[in-house]
Amino acid sequence: MTHIILAAENEGVGTCWIAAYNPAILREALSLSADQLVFGITPLGYPKQGFKKNAVKNRKPLDEIAEFL
């Protein structure tokens, strides 16, 4: 799923990871059998024309989150 989301973002397609959903509703909507499990879903779509991301990701420095041995 992560690779799909990253590839979509690279192509200008808007998406996000959704893991909070009602499995019974999804099972019925997708006509899934009892032995089929879904662990996450993602919507895909193009942002409206002129949309610009305005949030800058404020990430911790690598040396704050990783230790190289």
Backbone as CSV, one residue per row, in Angstrom:
resi,resn,N_x,N_y,N_z,CA_x,CA_y,CA_z,C_x,C_y,C_z
1,MET,0.829,-1.188,0.000,0.000,0.000,0.000,0.871,1.248,0.000
2,THR,1.934,1.217,0.776,2.812,2.381,0.836,3.388,2.705,-0.533
3,HIS,3.788,1.685,-1.274,4.348,1.922,-2.604,3.296,2.492,-3.561
4,ILE,2.063,2.049,-3.445,0.988,2.590,-4.278,0.795,4.074,-3.962
5,ILE,0.779,4.412,-2.687,0.585,5.799,-2.272,1.751,6.671,-2.735
6,LEU,2.974,6.183,-2.593,4.135,6.953,-3.039,4.148,7.128,-4.551
7,ALA,3.813,6.075,-5.287,3.763,6.166,-6.752,2.675,7.138,-7.196
8,ALA,1.525,7.096,-6.532,0.436,8.015,-6.864,0.870,9.456,-6.630
9,GLU,1.474,9.719,-5.497,1.952,11.067,-5.177,2.951,11.548,-6.224
10,ASN,3.824,10.658,-6.653,4.813,10.992,-7.675,4.156,11.382,-9.000
11,GLU,2.999,10.817,-9.281,2.273,11.094,-10.526,1.258,12.236,-10.370
12,GLY,1.209,12.853,-9.197,0.295,13.967,-8.982,-1.116,13.537,-8.615
13,VAL,-1.266,12.279,-8.194,-2.571,11.761,-7.796,-2.685,11.864,-6.276
14,GLY,-3.782,12.438,-5.807,-4.003,12.572,-4.370,-4.461,11.250,-3.766
15,THR,-3.974,10.933,-2.592,-4.328,9.685,-1.928,-3.959,9.751,-0.449
16,CYS,-4.443,8.807,0.317,-4.053,8.660,1.714,-4.376,7.223,2.136
17,TRP,-3.750,6.787,3.197,-3.968,5.449,3.732,-5.190,5.495,4.642
18,ILE,-6.135,4.590,4.437,-7.313,4.517,5.296,-7.344,3.130,5.945
19,ALA,-7.258,3.102,7.265,-7.302,1.840,7.987,-8.475,1.802,8.966
20,ALA,-9.183,2.897,9.094,-10.334,2.963,10.001,-11.604,2.956,9.159
21,TYR,-12.188,1.791,8.997,-13.405,1.638,8.218,-14.189,0.470,8.781
22,ASN,-15.441,0.366,8.410,-16.294,-0.725,8.876,-16.111,-1.916,7.936
23,PRO,-15.466,-2.994,8.376,-15.206,-4.134,7.506,-16.476,-4.762,6.919
24,ALA,-17.570,-4.760,7.673,-18.813,-5.361,7.177,-19.358,-4.578,5.987
25,ILE,-19.313,-3.263,6.069,-19.792,-2.429,4.965,-18.895,-2.606,3.740
26,LEU,-17.570,-2.632,3.955,-16.637,-2.821,2.847,-16.818,-4.195,2.213
27,ARG,-16.999,-5.226,3.035,-17.193,-6.595,2.529,-18.408,-6.648,1.615
28,GLU,-19.489,-5.988,2.035,-20.709,-5.992,1.227,-20.515,-5.170,-0.060
29,ALA,-19.885,-4.005,0.062,-19.695,-3.130,-1.099,-18.824,-3.778,-2.171
30,LEU,-17.834,-4.571,-1.738,-16.916,-5.208,-2.689,-17.272,-6.663,-2.971
31,SER,-18.365,-7.136,-2.392,-18.806,-8.535,-2.557,-17.685,-9.516,-2.212
32,LEU,-17.078,-9.312,-1.047,-15.986,-10.173,-0.595,-16.535,-11.398,0.116
33,SER,-15.828,-12.500,-0.022,-16.223,-13.706,0.701,-15.651,-13.651,2.120
34,ALA,-16.096,-14.539,2.965,-15.690,-14.539,4.380,-14.190,-14.758,4.562
35,ASP,-13.543,-15.422,3.606,-12.109,-15.708,3.750,-11.218,-14.607,3.154
36,GLN,-11.803,-13.544,2.637,-11.032,-12.434,2.092,-10.965,-11.305,3.113
37,LEU,-9.739,-10.841,3.395,-9.525,-9.779,4.378,-8.941,-8.546,3.696
38,VAL,-9.347,-7.387,4.143,-8.793,-6.128,3.663,-8.151,-5.439,4.865
39,PHE,-6.885,-5.038,4.710,-6.163,-4.424,5.818,-6.084,-2.912,5.694
40,GLY,-6.337,-2.397,4.531,-6.315,-0.958,4.323,-6.854,-0.636,2.938
41,ILE,-7.377,0.569,2.788,-7.875,1.020,1.497,-7.322,2.413,1.232
42,THR,-7.338,2.820,-0.020,-6.869,4.154,-0.365,-7.702,4.734,-1.494
43,PRO,-8.186,5.956,-1.312,-8.858,6.628,-2.421,-7.789,7.195,-3.355
44,LEU,-8.082,7.279,-4.615,-7.173,7.877,-5.594,-7.942,8.926,-6.379
45,GLY,-7.330,10.066,-6.608,-8.002,11.096,-7.384,-7.084,12.265,-7.664
46,TYR,-7.426,12.999,-8.691,-6.644,14.183,-9.031,-7.176,15.391,-8.270
47,PRO,-6.278,16.174,-7.686,-6.721,17.387,-6.989,-7.340,18.364,-7.992
48,LYS,-8.220,19.238,-7.495,-8.827,20.214,-8.399,-7.746,21.123,-8.966
49,GLN,-8.012,21.637,-10.146,-7.047,22.477,-10.834,-6.699,23.688,-9.975
50,GLY,-5.416,23.978,-9.882,-4.946,25.109,-9.093,-4.610,24.770,-7.651
51,PHE,-4.897,23.530,-7.217,-4.602,23.127,-5.842,-3.096,23.125,-5.607
52,LYS,-2.682,23.708,-4.485,-1.269,23.695,-4.105,-1.173,23.275,-2.655
53,LYS,-0.244,22.407,-2.375,0.001,22.022,-0.992,0.631,23.208,-0.277
54,ASN,0.108,23.528,0.890,0.663,24.654,1.624,1.363,24.225,2.904
55,ALA,1.277,22.979,3.239,1.909,22.501,4.473,3.327,22.010,4.174
56,VAL,4.244,22.480,4.961,5.626,22.015,4.872,5.804,20.973,5.966
57,LYS,6.290,19.804,5.597,6.478,18.754,6.589,7.654,19.102,7.483
58,ASN,7.401,19.124,8.760,8.424,19.430,9.741,8.920,18.114,10.320
59,ARG,9.981,17.592,9.757,10.490,16.285,10.166,11.672,16.433,11.111
60,LYS,11.792,15.461,12.001,12.933,15.444,12.902,14.191,15.127,12.095
61,PRO,15.345,15.628,12.533,16.602,15.288,11.865,16.878,13.781,11.997
62,LEU,17.539,13.214,11.007,17.827,11.788,10.986,18.577,11.336,12.239
63,ASP,19.528,12.128,12.709,20.299,11.723,13.888,19.460,11.709,15.166
64,GLU,18.263,12.308,15.122,17.367,12.284,16.273,16.504,11.027,16.305
65,ILE,16.330,10.377,15.178,15.449,9.213,15.122,16.175,7.901,14.774
66,ALA,17.435,7.994,14.423,18.183,6.778,14.051,19.553,6.783,14.712
67,GLU,20.015,5.591,14.994,21.361,5.429,15.551,22.119,4.467,14.647
68,PHE,23.224,4.915,14.115,24.030,4.083,13.227,25.112,3.397,14.026
69,LEU,25.156,2.097,13.922,26.143,1.298,14.672,27.292,0.892,13.811
